[in-house]
Amino acid sequence: MALLLILHRVANYDAWREVYDSVADLQKSAGVTRESVHRMVDDPNNVLVLHYFDSVDQARAFTTLPELKDAIQRAGVQGEPRFEFYA
């Protein structure tokens, strides 16, 4: 099992969440087996996303998908998201 940790700041959580929810099929087809979303207690536009995969290779491939990059832009992510991989 592999874990992809994604940390990023968003302009507006509700707008971000709408886009995030709209790409559920993309996540599933890319190998996401489980996911969760968390917001920082004192800064609700600071978001942590956890995605689980069967392998680190799948997780790395997911982060390079053009559709993901498009969703990140449409969702109002500020700056570059931080991707961390765990096995």
PyMOL commands that set and color helices and strands:
alter all, ss='L'
color gray80, all
select helices_A, chain A and resi 13-22+24-29+56-63+66-74
alter helices_A, ss='H'
color red, helices_A
select strands_A, chain A and resi 2-10+34-40+43-53+77-86
alter strands_A, ss='S'
color yellow, strands_A
deselect
rebuild
show_as cartoon
